[in-house]
């Protein structure tokens, strides 16, 4: 949350007003009550201001024609946290209450908890590890942020110029944690002259390895290189995030040209920005927005849908072109995929028959994959529902069963139509180089679906 802390049953502070307390969890002394006594009254700041049941601020009717929940007669909630236990009438009042919550670990220097939390998030970004909250240097930065009226530029300037990041001098954070070499930050901590220290290199929890190297101030760089190079797993990881001087010079020229060509946040602009981020090894995943009809409950003559399919396909081409432009040659290193949480009605309801729009439809969706490990072709298809389902009549089109070996739509195939969405996720994982066993461990038991090997090239799951 905004304070960098979490609710636990150990929090003994009882809100001055139990407004919104869910009766299902209101039994005093129960495990659930310990958190809900604080969570539920705070939730009321949102629940009485925004109608999340319909997402449209208490409209008189929903898309389905059913009446929405009426706006509550009373508004506001209660924040009970640390030194604050007070009520407020709306979200503006809530924000003012947040400003009053202070960290009082040092009675001579109270600091706003929000400022502490934001500084900590930036510490994680800069160092791939936390800063010690009792560190005087860290507290100085958080206080400067609060005193600047929470100007984020001030926080960035103070932190990145601080020895917490530059290592120009010793800090309590360094003394407590040493140095973590990770994907987000690979750098050297400066040490006091002549004093030995431990550098810890543990880039990924998945390696289950920790490498410690004794480094002195006089030879720390060379010995660190030798030490890390002796561990094949960690060397390979660091090499993946490193560039030679020649690569950096070439990359600088390519990115300069690419970035200068971005003039707006259109699909083409997003594509160029994505290519730049990937080329610079800034992130392994980039999300871009390519509309293909969107939330078109109302779309007369399905015109927006038709128009956006034309621009959407052109948008996909923009991404592929950006990956191969400016000398980047990233098309064999990047996999492109679209993702939808659900589809839209294909037929079977009056709205579609009248070409007036489409509603949410869990029985069908479409995904596109493009990449080195993806085979060209069309997987699956549609078939009429055998019976009424999801508010639509029998005969309405839905995702067909799929034969995983051939990828063809086939009645009775080993991937039921209802499981094709999760089959897409499993297949995408393998296309990205993730072993299917690892993909399975990330999904709930009984999720269904299976890898469609017919959609893959050079890999299988």
N, C-alpha and C positions, 0 to 999 in steps of 0.2 A: 504494500500500500504506500501512500504518500510519505509515510514516516520511516520507511525501510524496516518496518517491524511487522509482526503478525499477531493475530488473535490466538490466545491459548486459554484453556480452562483455568490457568493459574492467575489470570487477571482478576483480582478481587474487587476492583472498582465497579460499583453498581450504579447504572445510570439513574439520574434524579427522576426520570420519567420513563416508564416501561412501554411507551407508545410503540405500536407495531410488533410487540413481542409475540412470536408465533406460539399459539397454545400447544402445538405438538411438541415443543421443546421447552416449555415454560416451567417444568417441574424443578423447583429449587433444589440444588444439590446434585442434579444429574450431570453427566459428562457433557451433554449437548448444551445445557443451560449456561455453562461457564463461558462459552463463546457467543451464543445467541443473545444473551442479555445485553451485549454490547453491539453486536452486528445488526440486530433487527431494528432498534431505535435509530441507528445511523442510516439504515436502508431507506427509512421514511423520507429523507431529504429528496431522494430520487422518485420513490414510488408515488408520492403525493404531488409530484410536479410533472412527471412524464408517464404516459400510459404505455408501459412496455408490453402489455398483453396485445396491443394492436399497433404499437410503434408510431402512432399518429396523434399523440397528445389529445386523447379523449374525443375523437370524432364521434358523432352520433351514430354512425353506421360503419361497419367493417366492409372489406372487399366482398366478403361472403354474404352480406346483407344482414348478419346478426348484429344486434345492438352491442356497442362497446361498453365496458365498465364505466359507470359514472365517476366523475371526478370526486374524490373524497371531500367531505365537508370541512375537515381540518387539514392543514398542511404543515410541513416541517418535521424535524426529528431531533434527536439528541446525540451529541458526541461526548462519549465518556472515555477519555484516554489520558494517561499520565496525570498532568496537573490541571486538565480541563474536564469539567462535567457540567455541560450547559446545553440549553435548547436553542433552536433557531427556526425561523419560519420558511426559509427557502435555501437554494444552493448558494446564493451570495452570502447569506448568514453562515452557511457551513464553511465556506472558504475563509471567512474571518475567524471562525473557531479554530480552523487548522493552523492559522498563523499564531495562535496563542499557545500551542503545544510546544514545550521546550525540553531540551535535554539538560538535566541538572546534575550530571555526573560530577561536574566541577562547580561547586556552589559559588565560586568567585567569577564564573563565566558561563552563564546560561546561554544556550544557542537554540534557535528554532529547529525543531525536529525535521521539518520539511527541508530546510537548508542542509542539514546533516545528511539526509537521505539522498538528495540530488548530488551532493558532493561524492557520496559513496558510489552512486551509479557511474559517475564519470571516472572514479578510481578504477572500477572494474573495466571500463572501456579502455583506459590508458594502459593498465598494467596486467589485465587478465586476473587480477586478484584484488581483495579488499584492502582498504587502508584501516589501520587500527584506530578506532574512534577516540581513544584516549590520547592519541598522538597530538602534541601541541601544534604541529605544522598542519595537520588535517583540520583541527578545530579552528585554526586561524583562517583557513580557506573558507570553511563553512560560514564563519562569522562575517567574512568579507562579502560573501554572496548575499547573506541576509541583510547586511547594512547597505547594499547597493540596490535595495528594493527588489531583490531576486532577479537581477539582470544576468541572464545566462552567459553573456559575453564576458562579464567579470569573472564568473566561475571558471570558464574555460581558460582565460588568461592566467588567473591565479594558480590553477592546478598544473597546467602544462609548463609553467615557469618555475614550479616548485621542485625542490629536491625529492619530493615523492615520486616525480617522474624523471627528472634530469639526473638524479643521484649526485648532484654537486656537493652534497654534504650528507652526513649521517642523519637518519630519522628513527623515531621509535618504531615505525612500521617496518623498516628494514631490519632493525635489531630483532623484532619479534618474528617476522615471517621469512627473512632471507629473500631470495629472488625466485620467481616462477617464470620459466620460459614456456610460453604458450602460443596458441594461434593468433591471439590478439596483440601480443607484444613480445618482441624479441629484442632485448637490449642488455646493456651491461650496467650494473650498479657500481658507482665509484666507491672505493673503500678508503678508509683512513690509511695514510702511508705506513707501510710495514706491518699492518695488522692482518692476520689471516681471517678468512670468512668462508662460509659455505654457500656455494651457488647450487640451487636445486633445479634440476631440469626434469620436468615431468609433463610433457606436452599434452598427453591424453590419458584420461583414466583408463581407456581401453587397453593401453599397453601394460597396465598393472606393474609398472616399473618406476623406480625412483633412483635417479643418478646424482650422487653428490661428489663435488670436486673441490678440493682445497685450493683456493686461489689467493695469491698475495698481490699486493698493489703493483709490484714491479713487473709481474709476468702474467697478470690475470687474463688478458685477451688470448695469448697464445696457448696457455694451459687449458683455458676453457674450450677452445677449438679442438685440442687434442682429446680432452676428456669426453666431450659430446660426440666426437667422431668415432670414438671407440664403441659407442652403442649404436648398432645398426638401425634399430627401430626409430630412435630419436633423431639420428642423423637424417634418415629418409624424410621424417616429418619436417625438420627444419629446412632441408633442401627444397621441399615442395613450396615453401613460403619465401625462398630466397631467390634473388636474381644477381647475376654477375654484373660488373660495371658496364660491360658492353650491352647487356640486355636492358639495363636501366636507361642508358643513353638512347637506345633505339626505341624503347617504350615511351620515353619522355617525348620524343619527336612525334610518335604516332598519336599519343594521347592529346598532345597539344593541338594537333590538327582536328582530331575527333571532337574534343570538348568545345573548340571554337565554333564548330558547326551546329551546336545545340542552341536553338533560339527560343524554344518554348517547350511545354510539357505535353505536346502531342504524342501520338503513338511513336512516330519516327524519332522524336526527341527522347522519349523514354528508352527506345531501343538503343540509341547511341550511348546514353548514360549507362545502360546495363552492360554494354560491351566494354565501356571504359572501366567499370567497377570489376568486371571479371578479369580483364587484361591485367589490371594492377593487383590482382590477388587480394582485393579488399574483402570479398565475401564469396562464399560458395554458392549462394542462392540470391537471385534477384527477381522481384515480382514486378510485372508491368500490367497495366490495365488495358485490355483490348475489348471494347464493347461488342457484343453479338446479339443485341436485342434487349438485354438487361431485364429489369423488373417490370415487364410489360403487361401488367394486369389490364391496362388500357392502352391500346395501340391501334388506332383506326386504320383499317385496311392492312394491318401488320406492316405499315410503311417503315417505321423506325427499324423494325427487325430486318426487313429486306435491305434497307440502306446500310445498316451496320454489318450485315454479312459481307457486303462488298468491301466496305472499309476495313472490316476485321480481317479478312483474308489478305488484304493489302498490308495490314499491320503486321501479320505474321511474317510476310515477306520482308518487311522493314527490319524485323529482328534478325532474320537470317542474313540479310545483306549487311547489317551493322557488324555482325560477328566475323564477316570476311573482308570488311573494308579497312582502309587505312593500314594495310599490312598486318592486321592482327591475326588472321588465319586461326580463328577459334572454333570453326564449325565442327571439327572433329573432337573438340575438348568440352563442348557444351551440349546439353540436351534441353530442348525446348518442349514444354508441355503446358496444355491448358487444363484448368480444373474447375469443376462446378459442383456445388453441394447438392443440387438437385436439378431436374430438368423442368420443362414446361409441357402443358397439355398439347399433344399432337392433333387429337380429334376427340370426339365423344362428349363435348360440352357445347352449349349453345354459343358461348362467347367466341370459340374458335371457328365454329361453323359460320358465324356472321363476320368473321375476320375483324373482330373488335379488340382482340388481345388474347393473352394466355395466362393461366394460373399456375401455381406451384404444382409439380407432378413428380412424385418420388419414383415412379415406375420407369423413368427413362431419362438419360442424359448422354451427352457426347463429350469425348475427350480427343485431343490431338497430341501426338508425340512426334518429334523430329530429332534425330540424333544419330551418332555413329553406331550405336547398338540397337537401333530401331529399324525393322524391316519395313519396306514400303507396302502399302496395302490397306484394305478395309477390314476391320474385325467386327464381328457381330452384325446385328441388324435389328429390325422391329418385327413384331408379330402381334396379332390380336389377342387381347385378354380373354381367357376362357370364361371368366365370370366377373361380376362387378367388383371393383377394388378401388380404394382411395377416392370414393365419391364419383367415379366414372363408370359408365355402363360396359357390359361385356361387349367385346368386339372392338373396343378402343385400342389403339396401338400402344405397345409398351416394348421395353427392351426384350429381345429374344434370348432364349438359352444359347450358350456358346459352346462349341466343341473346342477345348483348349489346344488340342494338337493341330487342328487346321485353322482355327480362328473363325470358322464359318458359323453363321446363325443356324442352329439345328435344334429342333424340338427334342427335349430330353437330353440335351448336351450336359457335359459334366460340370458346367458353370450355369446354374439357374439364372434366369433373367434378373431376379431380385438381388443376385450377388455379383452382377457384372461391374458395379461401381467399385466395389472393394477389389475385384480382380484387376481393374485398371490400376489401382494404387499399388498392388503387389507387383504387377508387370513393370510399372514405372520405376519402382525401387530396384529391380534387377537390372533394368536398362541403365540406371545410374551407377551400377557396379556394387550395389549392396546385396550380399548373399540373401537368398530367399529365407533362410533360417533366421537371419537377423531381422528381416522385414516382419516375419511372423511373430517374433518376440515383442515387436512394437505394437501389435494389434491385440485386441481383446480376444480371449478364447471364444471360439464359435463365431468369429466375424464372417467366415465363409469366403467364397471366391478362391481362385488359385491363379498362378502365373500363366499367362497365355504365351507359350513359347513361340507360337506362330507369328507373334508381333515383334519378336526379337531377332537380332542378327549378331552372331559371334558369341552370344552369351545365352544362358538358359537358367531356369530356376525350378 
